[in-house]
Amino acid sequence: MESFTGIVAFVHAAEQQSYVAAARITGSSPSAIGKAVARLEARLGVRLFNRTTRTMSLTEEGSVFYERCKRILDELGDAEATLLRSRERPEGRLRVSLPHIVGHHLFMPLLPAFTRAFPRIELDIEFEDRVVDLVAEGVDVVVRSGELADTGLIARLLGQQHFVVCGSAAYLARHGLPTTPAELFGHACIHFKYPSSGRIAPWSFLPPHERLLLPRNLVFNNTDAALRAAKDGLGLAHLPVYVAEPSIRGGTLRPVLTAFMQPFGSLSLVWPSNRQLSPKVRAFVDFMVENLVTRTNAFQAASALQT
């Protein structure tokens, strides 16, 4: 840092041929400029200026050194200007990893507006239900659910996930309306299986109903398939509210047991803590957080659904 300060003082003094004028530009004192140049000369072991009581000029070594230092400072200035411009207009390739159902139902509807707002960002989006290693795989930002265990990551909360149990009017007309979770043992239940582990996802009931071993009439590793099965009258499905809400609003599905539901963990945007938050990542994170808030069904509780 001291060398850099001396170089800046030297370049300004060389251009102005005056410590006083260089001090005005840098906002320091003539004495500080003179001492910085003197320390630089001592470190280099050469004299950079020919000085008299009235004039100062570069020595031969000083002229060579000035040309190199001037180019370096100009390049630093260009780099800073480029970064400042990129903050105003974020640009470059942005690698994003999203779980399938979150990506398709929450993020994809926002992409047209995002690409219009940030046309210089090149999005490279992967749909993955496994836990992605951001650093090893070179991913800029991911969506994760639940608590963040990795201390090497930074998270921005999107909201709480809410699920709803629902079925078609035809199914409920044939099999009746369950009034408690225990009554699901008399119903066909449609489950989601995590693709990465094969584990059946639990249904998000309040205690003491959270550990019910429900019938497994249909099991899918794809939420949209479970939605289709429920709409086709094949049973009751446990679906994210943002997936089921359009069909509930349209009348093809009816929610049940809404008073028994509890949040099913949080959703967060996550990026590595050992990287400076780049303008393109900041633009993506801020845009998605701000716009998901405007989607009323994104983090809506099941109890708020209307049939």
C-alpha positions as CSV (number, residue, x, y, z in Angstrom):
1,M,0.0,0.0,0.0
2,E,2.9,2.4,0.8
3,S,4.4,1.7,-2.6
4,F,1.1,2.4,-4.3
5,T,0.8,5.7,-2.4
6,G,4.3,6.7,-3.5
7,I,3.6,5.8,-7.2
8,V,0.4,7.9,-7.2
9,A,2.3,10.8,-5.7
10,F,5.2,10.4,-8.1
11,V,2.9,10.3,-11.2
12,H,1.0,13.4,-10.2
13,A,4.2,15.2,-9.3
14,A,5.7,14.3,-12.7
15,E,2.7,15.5,-14.6
16,Q,2.4,18.7,-12.7
17,Q,6.1,19.3,-12.1
18,S,5.2,20.5,-8.7
19,Y,4.5,19.0,-5.3
20,V,2.1,21.8,-4.5
21,A,0.0,21.1,-7.6
22,A,0.1,17.3,-7.1
23,A,-1.0,17.9,-3.5
24,R,-4.1,19.8,-4.7
25,I,-5.1,16.9,-7.0
26,T,-4.6,14.2,-4.4
27,G,-6.1,16.2,-1.5
28,S,-2.9,15.9,0.6
29,S,-0.1,18.3,1.5
30,P,3.0,19.2,-0.5
31,S,5.1,17.8,2.4
32,A,3.2,14.4,2.2
33,I,3.8,14.3,-1.6
34,G,7.5,15.0,-1.1
35,K,7.9,12.4,1.6
36,A,6.1,9.8,-0.4
37,V,8.4,10.4,-3.4
38,A,11.5,10.4,-1.2
39,R,10.5,7.0,0.3
40,L,9.9,5.6,-3.2
41,E,13.3,6.8,-4.4
42,A,14.9,5.3,-1.3
43,R,13.2,1.9,-2.0
44,L,14.1,1.9,-5.6
45,G,17.7,3.2,-5.0
46,V,17.4,5.8,-7.8
47,R,16.7,9.5,-8.2
48,L,13.4,10.2,-10.0
49,F,13.5,14.0,-10.2
50,N,16.1,16.6,-10.8
51,R,15.2,19.3,-8.4
52,T,16.3,23.0,-8.0
53,T,14.7,25.7,-5.9
54,R,12.6,26.8,-8.9
55,T,12.1,23.7,-11.1
56,M,11.8,19.9,-11.1
57,S,12.1,17.5,-14.0
58,L,12.3,13.8,-14.4
59,T,15.6,12.0,-14.5
60,E,16.2,9.4,-17.3
61,E,15.3,6.7,-14.8
62,G,12.3,8.7,-13.7
63,S,11.0,9.1,-17.3
64,V,11.2,5.3,-17.8
65,F,9.5,4.6,-14.5
66,Y,6.8,7.3,-15.1
67,E,5.7,5.7,-18.4
68,R,5.3,2.3,-16.8
69,C,3.5,3.7,-13.7
70,K,1.2,5.8,-15.8
71,R,0.0,2.8,-17.8
72,I,-0.6,0.8,-14.7
73,L,-2.7,3.6,-13.1
74,D,-4.6,4.1,-16.3
75,E,-5.4,0.4,-16.4
76,L,-6.6,0.5,-12.8
77,G,-8.8,3.4,-13.6
78,D,-10.3,1.6,-16.6
79,A,-10.9,-1.5,-14.4
80,E,-12.7,0.6,-11.8
81,A,-14.7,2.4,-14.4
82,T,-15.7,-0.9,-16.0
83,L,-16.8,-2.3,-12.6
84,L,-18.8,0.8,-11.8
85,R,-20.5,0.6,-15.2
86,S,-21.3,-3.1,-14.7
87,R,-23.0,-2.3,-11.4
88,E,-25.2,0.1,-13.3
89,R,-25.7,-2.4,-16.1
90,P,-24.8,-5.9,-14.8
91,E,-23.5,-8.2,-17.5
92,G,-21.9,-11.6,-18.1
93,R,-22.7,-15.3,-17.7
94,L,-24.7,-16.2,-14.6
95,R,-25.0,-19.9,-13.7
96,V,-28.1,-20.6,-11.6
97,S,-29.2,-24.0,-10.2
98,L,-32.9,-24.4,-9.3
99,P,-35.0,-27.4,-8.0
100,H,-37.3,-28.5,-10.7
101,I,-40.6,-27.5,-9.2
102,V,-39.4,-24.2,-7.7
103,G,-37.7,-23.3,-11.0
104,H,-40.7,-24.1,-13.2
105,H,-43.5,-22.6,-11.1
106,L,-41.8,-19.7,-9.3
107,F,-38.8,-18.5,-11.3
108,M,-39.7,-19.2,-14.9
109,P,-42.7,-16.8,-14.9
110,L,-40.3,-14.0,-13.8
111,L,-37.7,-14.6,-16.5
112,P,-39.3,-12.5,-19.2
113,A,-39.2,-9.4,-17.0
114,F,-35.7,-10.2,-15.7
115,T,-34.2,-10.5,-19.2
116,R,-35.9,-7.3,-20.2
117,A,-34.4,-5.5,-17.2
118,F,-30.9,-7.0,-17.5
119,P,-30.4,-7.9,-21.2
120,R,-26.6,-8.1,-20.8
121,I,-26.8,-11.0,-18.3
122,E,-26.4,-14.4,-20.0
123,L,-28.4,-16.8,-17.9
124,D,-27.3,-20.5,-17.7
125,I,-30.0,-22.3,-15.7
126,E,-29.8,-25.9,-14.5
127,F,-32.7,-27.7,-13.0
128,E,-31.4,-30.0,-10.3
129,D,-33.1,-31.6,-7.3
130,R,-29.7,-32.7,-5.8
131,V,-27.6,-30.5,-3.5
132,V,-25.2,-28.7,-5.8
133,D,-21.6,-27.9,-4.8
134,L,-21.4,-24.2,-5.8
135,V,-17.7,-23.8,-5.6
136,A,-16.6,-27.1,-7.2
137,E,-19.2,-26.8,-10.0
138,G,-18.7,-23.2,-10.6
139,V,-22.4,-22.2,-9.9
140,D,-23.0,-18.6,-9.0
141,V,-26.3,-18.9,-7.1
142,V,-28.7,-21.7,-6.1
143,V,-32.1,-22.1,-4.4
144,R,-32.1,-24.3,-1.3
145,S,-34.7,-25.3,1.2
146,G,-34.5,-25.6,5.0
147,E,-31.7,-24.5,7.3
148,L,-28.3,-23.6,5.8
149,A,-25.8,-26.0,7.3
150,D,-22.7,-24.9,5.2
151,T,-21.1,-21.9,6.9
152,G,-19.2,-21.1,3.7
153,L,-22.4,-19.9,2.1
154,I,-24.6,-16.8,2.3
155,A,-28.4,-17.0,2.1
156,R,-31.1,-14.6,1.3
157,L,-34.5,-15.8,2.5
158,L,-37.3,-15.9,-0.1
159,G,-40.1,-17.1,2.2
160,Q,-41.7,-20.1,3.9
161,Q,-42.9,-23.0,1.9
162,H,-46.5,-24.0,2.4
163,F,-48.3,-27.1,1.2
164,V,-51.9,-28.1,0.7
165,V,-53.7,-31.4,0.5
166,C,-56.2,-31.3,-2.4
167,G,-58.2,-33.5,-4.7
168,S,-60.7,-33.2,-7.5
169,A,-64.4,-32.6,-6.9
170,A,-65.2,-35.9,-8.6
171,Y,-62.8,-37.8,-6.3
172,L,-64.2,-36.1,-3.1
173,A,-67.8,-36.8,-4.3
174,R,-66.9,-40.5,-4.5
175,H,-64.9,-40.9,-1.4
176,G,-66.1,-38.1,0.9
177,L,-64.3,-35.1,2.5
178,P,-61.7,-36.0,5.2
179,T,-62.1,-33.8,8.3
180,T,-58.9,-34.9,10.1
181,P,-55.6,-36.3,8.9
182,A,-56.4,-39.7,10.4
183,E,-59.2,-40.0,8.0
184,L,-56.7,-40.1,5.1
185,F,-56.2,-43.8,5.9
186,G,-59.5,-44.3,4.0
187,H,-58.3,-42.4,1.0
188,A,-56.0,-42.9,-2.0
189,C,-52.9,-40.7,-1.3
190,I,-50.5,-39.4,-3.9
191,H,-46.9,-38.9,-2.7
192,F,-43.7,-37.1,-3.9
193,K,-40.4,-39.0,-3.9
194,Y,-37.1,-37.1,-3.8
195,P,-35.3,-38.0,-7.0
196,S,-31.8,-37.7,-5.4
197,S,-32.5,-40.0,-2.4
198,G,-35.8,-41.9,-3.2
199,R,-37.1,-40.8,0.2
200,I,-40.9,-40.2,0.4
201,A,-41.6,-36.6,1.4
202,P,-43.7,-36.3,4.6
203,W,-46.9,-34.4,4.6
204,S,-46.7,-31.1,6.5
205,F,-49.3,-31.6,9.2
206,L,-49.2,-30.0,12.6
207,P,-48.4,-32.2,15.7
208,P,-49.5,-34.8,16.5
209,H,-50.3,-35.7,12.9
210,E,-46.8,-35.1,11.4
211,R,-45.6,-38.7,11.4
212,L,-48.6,-40.5,9.9
213,L,-47.7,-43.4,7.7
214,L,-50.3,-42.7,5.0
215,P,-51.3,-45.1,2.2
216,R,-49.0,-44.9,-0.8
217,N,-51.4,-45.5,-3.7
218,L,-49.3,-43.4,-6.1
219,V,-45.7,-42.2,-5.8
220,F,-44.0,-39.8,-8.2
221,N,-40.6,-38.2,-8.4
222,N,-42.2,-35.2,-10.2
223,T,-44.6,-32.7,-8.6
224,D,-46.4,-31.9,-11.9
225,A,-47.2,-35.6,-12.3
226,A,-48.8,-35.6,-8.9
227,L,-50.8,-32.5,-9.7
228,R,-52.1,-34.1,-12.9
229,A,-53.0,-37.3,-11.0
230,A,-55.0,-35.3,-8.4
231,K,-56.8,-33.4,-11.1
232,D,-57.6,-36.7,-12.9
233,G,-59.3,-37.9,-9.7
234,L,-56.7,-40.5,-8.7
235,G,-56.5,-39.5,-5.1
236,L,-55.5,-36.7,-2.7
237,A,-52.1,-35.0,-3.3
238,H,-49.8,-33.0,-1.0
239,L,-48.7,-30.1,-3.2
240,P,-46.9,-26.8,-2.8
241,V,-49.5,-24.1,-2.6
242,Y,-48.0,-22.2,-5.5
243,V,-48.4,-25.4,-7.6
244,A,-52.0,-26.2,-6.6
245,E,-53.4,-22.7,-6.2
246,P,-54.2,-22.0,-10.0
247,S,-56.1,-25.3,-10.2
248,I,-57.9,-24.5,-6.9
249,R,-58.8,-21.0,-8.2
250,G,-60.0,-22.6,-11.4
251,G,-62.2,-25.1,-9.7
252,T,-60.4,-28.3,-10.8
253,L,-59.0,-29.0,-7.3
254,R,-60.4,-28.5,-3.8
255,P,-58.3,-28.0,-0.7
256,V,-58.9,-30.1,2.4
257,L,-57.5,-30.2,5.9
258,T,-56.2,-26.7,5.6
259,A,-56.5,-26.0,9.4
260,F,-54.0,-28.8,10.0
261,M,-51.2,-27.6,7.8
262,Q,-47.9,-26.0,9.0
263,P,-45.0,-24.4,7.0
264,F,-42.7,-27.0,5.4
265,G,-39.4,-25.1,5.7
266,S,-38.0,-22.1,4.0
267,L,-36.6,-21.3,0.5
268,S,-33.5,-19.2,0.1
269,L,-31.2,-18.0,-2.6
270,V,-27.6,-19.0,-1.7
271,W,-24.1,-18.1,-3.0
272,P,-20.6,-18.7,-1.8
273,S,-19.4,-16.4,1.0
274,N,-15.7,-16.4,-0.2
275,R,-16.7,-14.5,-3.4
276,Q,-17.5,-10.8,-3.6
277,L,-21.2,-10.4,-4.5
278,S,-20.9,-9.6,-8.2
279,P,-23.3,-7.1,-9.8
280,K,-24.9,-9.9,-11.9
281,V,-25.6,-12.0,-8.8
282,R,-26.9,-9.0,-6.8
283,A,-29.2,-8.1,-9.7
284,F,-30.6,-11.7,-9.9
285,V,-31.0,-12.0,-6.1
286,D,-32.6,-8.6,-5.6
287,F,-34.9,-9.0,-8.6
288,M,-36.2,-12.4,-7.6
289,V,-36.7,-11.5,-4.0
290,E,-38.6,-8.3,-4.9
291,N,-40.8,-9.9,-7.5
292,L,-41.7,-13.1,-5.7
293,V,-43.2,-10.9,-2.9
294,T,-45.7,-9.6,-5.5
295,R,-46.8,-13.2,-6.3
296,T,-49.6,-13.7,-3.8
297,N,-49.5,-17.5,-4.1
298,A,-45.7,-17.9,-3.8
299,F,-45.6,-18.2,-0.1
300,Q,-49.3,-18.3,0.8
301,A,-50.6,-20.5,3.6
302,A,-53.1,-23.3,2.8
303,S,-55.6,-21.7,5.2
304,A,-55.8,-18.6,3.0
305,L,-56.9,-20.6,-0.1
306,Q,-60.4,-20.1,-1.3
307,T,-62.4,-22.7,-3.4
